[in-house]
Amino acid sequence: MRHGDKVNNLGRAKGHRHALLKNLSKALIQHKRINTTLAKAKALRVHIEPLITKAKDNTTHSRRVAFGLLQDKEAIKELFDVVGPKVMDRPGGYCRIIKTGFRLGDGAETALIELVDFNELVLETKSATPAKKKTRRSRGAKAKTGEETTENSTENSTEE
């Protein structure tokens, strides 16, 4: 029984699972967004967010702790020099998971996981004024204007 076990094992042994999360973390730091399965994305978010929190405190100790988990100098350099300063004022929630449907081969639910402060499209829309909220009533129904009513009245008079 697995009562109280909150770790998603992802169908792998402990060593394989840690290697998988390490490689996914490196890819996410390098590319800023990756496509994977939903279960892996949720497990990756739990793994990567404490690392990004460590990157906000750019000390030798935090670099060594992060290197112990990632084992990649280039990823550590990117994490502490690019990602850390960009998320300095954010209190948490550094990753966004967007469901993208189901994979054709095995039907697994896929997702896009990305670093929040590195999506230019979302950042541009935040800076622009928000669009007016659409209501159900304005969903394509034409508002009656004076021109439409006069056209209808002339058509009705010619038909009679």
C-alpha positions as a Markdown table, in Angstrom:
| # | Residue | x | y | z |
|---|---|---|---|---|
| 1 | Met | 0.0 | 0.0 | 0.0 |
| 2 | Arg | 1.1 | 3.5 | -0.7 |
| 3 | His | -0.7 | 5.4 | 2.0 |
| 4 | Gly | 0.7 | 8.9 | 2.5 |
| 5 | Asp | 3.2 | 8.5 | -0.3 |
| 6 | Lys | 3.1 | 11.8 | -2.1 |
| 7 | Val | 5.9 | 11.1 | -4.6 |
| 8 | Asn | 4.9 | 10.5 | -8.2 |
| 9 | Asn | 7.2 | 7.6 | -9.1 |
| 10 | Leu | 6.5 | 8.1 | -12.9 |
| 11 | Gly | 6.8 | 4.3 | -13.3 |
| 12 | Arg | 10.6 | 4.4 | -12.7 |
| 13 | Ala | 13.1 | 3.5 | -10.1 |
| 14 | Lys | 14.6 | 6.2 | -7.9 |
| 15 | Gly | 17.8 | 6.6 | -9.8 |
| 16 | His | 16.1 | 6.7 | -13.2 |
| 17 | Arg | 13.5 | 9.2 | -11.9 |
| 18 | His | 16.2 | 11.5 | -10.5 |
| 19 | Ala | 18.2 | 11.3 | -13.8 |
| 20 | Leu | 15.0 | 12.1 | -15.7 |
| 21 | Leu | 14.2 | 15.1 | -13.6 |
| 22 | Lys | 17.7 | 16.3 | -13.8 |
| 23 | Asn | 17.7 | 16.2 | -17.6 |
| 24 | Leu | 14.3 | 17.8 | -17.8 |
| 25 | Ser | 15.5 | 20.6 | -15.5 |
| 26 | Lys | 18.5 | 21.2 | -17.7 |
| 27 | Ala | 16.4 | 21.4 | -20.8 |
| 28 | Leu | 13.9 | 23.8 | -19.2 |
| 29 | Ile | 16.7 | 26.1 | -18.0 |
| 30 | Gln | 18.3 | 26.1 | -21.4 |
| 31 | His | 15.2 | 26.4 | -23.6 |
| 32 | Lys | 12.8 | 28.2 | -21.2 |
| 33 | Arg | 9.9 | 25.9 | -22.4 |
| 34 | Ile | 9.6 | 22.2 | -23.2 |
| 35 | Asn | 6.9 | 19.8 | -24.2 |
| 36 | Thr | 6.5 | 16.6 | -22.1 |
| 37 | Thr | 3.8 | 14.6 | -20.5 |
| 38 | Leu | 1.5 | 16.2 | -17.9 |
| 39 | Ala | 2.8 | 13.9 | -15.1 |
| 40 | Lys | 6.4 | 14.7 | -15.9 |
| 41 | Ala | 5.6 | 18.4 | -16.0 |
| 42 | Lys | 4.0 | 18.3 | -12.6 |
| 43 | Ala | 6.9 | 16.4 | -11.1 |
| 44 | Leu | 9.4 | 18.8 | -12.8 |
| 45 | Arg | 7.7 | 21.8 | -11.3 |
| 46 | Val | 8.2 | 20.4 | -7.8 |
| 47 | His | 11.8 | 19.8 | -8.7 |
| 48 | Ile | 12.7 | 23.0 | -10.4 |
| 49 | Glu | 11.0 | 25.7 | -8.4 |
| 50 | Pro | 13.3 | 25.3 | -5.3 |
| 51 | Leu | 16.3 | 25.5 | -7.7 |
| 52 | Ile | 15.0 | 28.8 | -9.1 |
| 53 | Thr | 14.5 | 30.1 | -5.5 |
| 54 | Lys | 18.1 | 29.2 | -4.8 |
| 55 | Ala | 19.1 | 31.2 | -8.0 |
| 56 | Lys | 17.7 | 34.3 | -6.5 |
| 57 | Asp | 20.4 | 34.2 | -3.8 |
| 58 | Asn | 23.5 | 34.2 | -5.9 |
| 59 | Thr | 26.1 | 32.9 | -3.4 |
| 60 | Thr | 28.8 | 30.3 | -3.7 |
| 61 | His | 26.8 | 28.0 | -1.4 |
| 62 | Ser | 23.6 | 28.2 | -3.4 |
| 63 | Arg | 25.6 | 27.6 | -6.6 |
| 64 | Arg | 27.1 | 24.5 | -5.1 |
| 65 | Val | 23.8 | 23.2 | -3.9 |
| 66 | Ala | 22.3 | 23.7 | -7.3 |
| 67 | Phe | 25.3 | 22.1 | -9.0 |
| 68 | Gly | 24.8 | 19.1 | -6.7 |
| 69 | Leu | 21.4 | 18.6 | -8.2 |
| 70 | Leu | 22.0 | 19.5 | -11.8 |
| 71 | Gln | 25.6 | 18.5 | -12.4 |
| 72 | Asp | 26.0 | 20.8 | -15.4 |
| 73 | Lys | 28.1 | 24.0 | -15.3 |
| 74 | Glu | 26.3 | 25.6 | -18.3 |
| 75 | Ala | 22.9 | 25.1 | -16.8 |
| 76 | Ile | 24.1 | 26.6 | -13.5 |
| 77 | Lys | 25.5 | 29.6 | -15.3 |
| 78 | Glu | 22.2 | 30.1 | -17.2 |
| 79 | Leu | 20.2 | 29.6 | -14.0 |
| 80 | Phe | 22.1 | 32.1 | -11.9 |
| 81 | Asp | 23.0 | 34.7 | -14.5 |
| 82 | Val | 19.8 | 34.9 | -16.6 |
| 83 | Val | 16.9 | 33.2 | -14.8 |
| 84 | Gly | 17.7 | 34.3 | -11.2 |
| 85 | Pro | 17.9 | 38.1 | -11.8 |
| 86 | Lys | 14.7 | 38.0 | -13.9 |
| 87 | Val | 12.6 | 36.4 | -11.2 |
| 88 | Met | 14.1 | 38.3 | -8.3 |
| 89 | Asp | 10.9 | 40.2 | -7.4 |
| 90 | Arg | 8.6 | 37.2 | -7.9 |
| 91 | Pro | 7.7 | 35.4 | -4.7 |
| 92 | Gly | 7.1 | 32.0 | -6.3 |
| 93 | Gly | 5.3 | 30.3 | -9.1 |
| 94 | Tyr | 8.1 | 30.4 | -11.6 |
| 95 | Cys | 6.7 | 27.7 | -14.0 |
| 96 | Arg | 3.5 | 27.6 | -16.0 |
| 97 | Ile | 2.0 | 24.3 | -17.2 |
| 98 | Ile | -0.3 | 24.4 | -20.2 |
| 99 | Lys | -2.1 | 21.2 | -21.3 |
| 100 | Thr | -1.7 | 20.6 | -25.0 |
| 101 | Gly | -3.8 | 17.5 | -25.7 |
| 102 | Phe | -3.1 | 13.9 | -26.1 |
| 103 | Arg | -0.2 | 12.1 | -27.8 |
| 104 | Leu | -1.2 | 10.1 | -30.8 |
| 105 | Gly | 1.0 | 7.0 | -30.1 |
| 106 | Asp | -0.1 | 6.1 | -26.6 |
| 107 | Gly | -2.7 | 8.6 | -25.7 |
| 108 | Ala | -0.7 | 10.2 | -22.9 |
| 109 | Glu | -1.8 | 13.7 | -21.9 |
| 110 | Thr | 0.9 | 16.2 | -23.0 |
| 111 | Ala | 1.7 | 19.6 | -21.6 |
| 112 | Leu | 4.0 | 22.6 | -22.2 |
| 113 | Ile | 5.9 | 23.7 | -19.2 |
| 114 | Glu | 7.6 | 27.1 | -19.4 |
| 115 | Leu | 9.3 | 29.7 | -17.2 |
| 116 | Val | 6.7 | 32.4 | -16.6 |
| 117 | Asp | 9.0 | 35.5 | -17.0 |
| 118 | Phe | 10.4 | 34.4 | -20.3 |
| 119 | Asn | 7.2 | 34.2 | -22.5 |
| 120 | Glu | 7.3 | 37.4 | -24.6 |
| 121 | Leu | 3.8 | 37.0 | -25.9 |
| 122 | Val | 2.2 | 37.0 | -22.4 |
| 123 | Leu | 4.5 | 39.9 | -21.3 |
| 124 | Glu | 3.4 | 42.0 | -24.3 |
| 125 | Thr | -0.3 | 41.5 | -23.6 |
| 126 | Lys | 0.2 | 42.4 | -20.0 |
| 127 | Ser | 1.7 | 45.7 | -20.9 |
| 128 | Ala | -1.1 | 46.5 | -23.4 |
| 129 | Thr | -4.5 | 47.5 | -22.2 |
| 130 | Pro | -6.8 | 44.5 | -21.5 |
| 131 | Ala | -9.5 | 43.8 | -24.1 |
| 132 | Lys | -13.1 | 44.4 | -23.2 |
| 133 | Lys | -14.8 | 41.3 | -21.8 |
| 134 | Lys | -17.2 | 39.7 | -24.2 |
| 135 | Thr | -20.6 | 38.8 | -22.9 |
| 136 | Arg | -23.0 | 36.2 | -24.3 |
| 137 | Arg | -25.4 | 38.8 | -25.5 |
| 138 | Ser | -22.9 | 40.6 | -27.7 |
| 139 | Arg | -21.7 | 37.4 | -29.4 |
| 140 | Gly | -22.4 | 38.4 | -33.0 |
| 141 | Ala | -25.8 | 39.8 | -32.7 |
| 142 | Lys | -26.1 | 43.0 | -34.7 |
| 143 | Ala | -27.3 | 46.1 | -32.9 |
| 144 | Lys | -30.2 | 47.6 | -34.7 |
| 145 | Thr | -29.3 | 50.9 | -36.2 |
| 146 | Gly | -31.4 | 53.5 | -37.9 |
| 147 | Glu | -30.2 | 52.4 | -41.3 |
| 148 | Glu | -31.3 | 48.8 | -40.8 |
| 149 | Thr | -34.8 | 49.8 | -39.7 |
| 150 | Thr | -35.2 | 52.1 | -42.8 |
| 151 | Glu | -34.0 | 49.4 | -45.1 |
| 152 | Asn | -36.5 | 46.9 | -43.6 |
| 153 | Ser | -39.4 | 49.3 | -43.8 |
| 154 | Thr | -38.7 | 50.1 | -47.5 |
| 155 | Glu | -38.5 | 46.4 | -48.4 |
| 156 | Asn | -41.7 | 45.7 | -46.6 |
| 157 | Ser | -43.5 | 48.6 | -48.4 |
| 158 | Thr | -42.4 | 47.3 | -51.9 |
| 159 | Glu | -43.5 | 43.8 | -51.2 |
| 160 | Glu | -47.0 | 44.9 | -50.2 |
